[in-house]
Amino acid sequence: MYVCSCFGITEKQVKEHADAGACTPRQIASACKAGTDCGGCVRAIQAMLGRGACPRRELLERKRTPGAADDSAADAVPASDPETAPGIAPGVTPGIRLFEAA
């Protein structure tokens, strides 16, 4: 059955991508474009992925667990400090997008 009618992506294809390591709708979209047009299939993809084993999710949960082996306060960056938040360039205010003139 089709999950994404915009790109003709089937349940079987989504499951194949999930078996290959895609464990979020965004990763499925990167693999096959499903969910990138109208977005109507994103919830169906989420339901198919469920809360099964995901290496990235397991790593995040281990880091959140107090006393975990790889829990390091030195690596933690306060979310309230946008100047040092990962992925944000110094001097850039998060949440503001700049668009090019057409």
C-alpha positions as a printed Julia matrix, in Angstrom:
102×3 Matrix{Float64}:
  0.0    0.0    0.0
  1.2    3.53  -0.72
  2.29   5.63   2.24
  3.3    8.69   0.21
  1.16   9.25  -2.86
  3.15  12.37  -3.85
  6.26  10.29  -4.59
  4.73   6.8   -4.87
  6.5    5.44  -1.76
  5.12   2.19  -0.39
  5.07   0.73   3.13
  7.61  -1.85   1.95
 10.03   0.9    0.86
  9.67   2.75   4.16
 10.33  -0.49   6.06
 13.4   -1.17   3.9
 14.8    2.29   4.69
 14.04   1.74   8.38
 15.85  -1.6    8.29
 18.8    0.18   6.67
 19.03   2.54   9.66
 16.54   5.38   9.11
 14.67   5.69  12.41
 12.97   9.09  12.11
 10.57  10.55   9.53
 13.28  13.07   8.61
 15.75  10.26   7.85
 13.09   8.46   5.78
 12.51  11.73   3.89
 16.23  12.03   3.21
 16.3    8.49   1.87
 13.25   8.59  -0.43
 11.58  12.06  -0.26
  8.46  10.68   1.46
  6.91  13.41   3.62
  8.65  16.31   1.88
  5.82  17.5   -0.37
  2.36  17.79   1.21
  3.37  16.18   4.53
  0.21  14.09   4.72
  2.15  10.86   5.14
  4.42  11.97   8.0
  2.11  10.65  10.72
  1.77   7.31   8.93
  5.56   7.09   8.7
  5.84   7.95  12.41
  3.36   5.18  13.21
  5.29   2.69  11.09
  8.58   3.58  12.78
  7.05   3.49  16.24
  9.39   3.48  19.21
 11.48   0.54  18.12
 15.23   0.22  18.48
 17.13   3.12  17.02
 20.87   3.4   17.55
 20.77   7.2   17.71
 17.8    7.23  20.09
 19.49   4.66  22.34
 22.64   6.79  22.45
 20.61   9.87  23.42
 18.76   7.96  26.14
 22.07   6.67  27.55
 23.41  10.22  27.74
 20.26  11.4   29.54
 20.44   8.65  32.14
 22.12   9.96  35.31
 25.3    8.08  36.09
 25.62   6.67  32.57
 29.14   5.82  31.47
 29.28   8.47  28.76
 27.45  11.15  30.76
 29.79  14.12  30.9
 28.94  17.51  32.36
 31.87  18.99  30.46
 30.13  18.24  27.14
 26.85  19.8   28.21
 25.95  23.2   26.78
 23.15  25.12  28.48
 20.18  25.46  26.13
 19.67  29.0   27.37
 23.0   30.17  25.94
 22.45  30.71  22.17
 26.02  31.94  21.69
 27.5   28.52  22.51
 24.62  26.25  21.46
 25.73  23.53  19.05
 24.96  24.25  15.41
 24.49  27.99  15.87
 27.15  30.35  14.68
 28.33  32.98  17.18
 26.38  36.2   16.83
 23.39  34.55  15.11
 20.06  34.73  16.88
 18.26  31.35  16.8
 14.86  31.27  15.18
 15.47  34.02  12.64
 15.67  32.9    9.02
 17.1   35.03   6.3
 15.63  34.65   2.84
 17.26  35.58  -0.41
 15.53  38.17  -2.56
 13.73  36.64  -5.53
